[in-house]
Amino acid sequence: VQLQASGGGLVQPGGSLRLSCAASGITFTNYDMGWYRQAPGKLRVLVATLAVGGSTVYADSVKERFSISRDNAKKTVYLQMNSLKPEDTAVYYCNARHNWIRGLSYWGQGTQVTVSS
């Protein structure tokens, strides 16, 4: 199983980035997908999740600015990030959680997002 995250980088405040996470080795349509982030010295926290059925959950801090989507044919989940702020700086990780097998979950390797002028 591999979750390959990409799309991170350095962006100015107010800018945009789109993260991608390509999955392999899993039946993608059986997994709820999510993005989490971890800032230096802080715990990893949820950013957004997108369930198999289409329901979404967003952290309050990113609502109205971030959007999660998935392409089942490409086995890829995306995170569109707009109006980025310095406090969005973190390593972003994608997660695949099986829709009905409790505890079956995989993590990607993370991609760095830095928001700075």
N, C-alpha and C positions, 0 to 999 in steps of 0.2 A: 504494500500500500504506500502510495506517495501522494502528498499534497504539495504542489510546487507553487509557492506564492511569488508574485512579481509585481512590478509597477511602482515600487517605492522610490523615494528620492528626496531631493531638496527643493522646496517650493517656498515662494514668498507668501506672507500673510494675505489672505483673500484669494489665493490661487486654488487650483483644482488638481486632483490626481485621481486616477482610476487604478485600483488594485485588482489583480486577477489571481485566482487560485485554481490550478488545473489538477484534477484528481485522476488517479489511476489505481487499478487494483481493487476497486470497490464497485458495487452496483449503485451508481450515483443516485438514482431515483429512490433508493431506500434510506437516504441520509438527509437529515436536516443539516443545513450548512450555516456557518457563522464566522464572524470576524471578531477577534479580541485584540486588545492592545496592552502593552506593558511599557510604561514610562520608567526611566531610570529611578531606582530606589522605591518603586511602587509595585503593587500586586497587579497581576494580569486581570483585566476587566472586560466585560462584554461591551462590544460596540454595536453589533447588529446580528440578528439571526433571521434565517429564511427557512421555514419548514417545508417539507415535501408538499404539503397541502397548499402552500402559498402564503401562510400567515407570517407576518414579520414582527420583530421586536427590535426597538432601538433604545440605546442609552439616551437619557434626557439631554445629555450634553451634545449629542450629534443630530437630534431630530431636526428636520427641516433643512439640514445641510448634507447629510449622507444618505445614500440609497443603496440597498443591497439587491442584487438580482442574480439569476442563475440561468445558464444555458445547458439544459440536460443533454442535448445532443453533443455538446462539446465537453461535457463533464466539468464545467467551469462555473465558479461563483465569482461575482464581481462586487467591488465596493466603490461606488462613485462618491468622491469626497469633494465637496464644494465649500467655498468660503472658509478655507482652512485657517486655523488659529495656531499660535505658538504652542498652546496647551494640547494640541492634537499630536505633537511630537511624541513618537513612541515606536516601538517595534510592533508591527501588526502581524497577527497570526491567524491563519484560517483553521477552522475546525469542522470536522465531519462527525456527526453523531447519529448513530443508527436510529431509525424512526421507531423500532419496537423492541430491539434487543437492548435491554438496560445495561448501561456501562460500556457499551462498545463505541469507542470514540477514537478519532485520530487527529493529530496536529500536524500542521505544516511547519516549515523551518523559520518562518518569519521574514518580514521585509521592513526595512527601516524607512520611516517617514519623518522628515525633519522640516518643520515650518519655521523659517527664520528670514529676516531681511538682511 
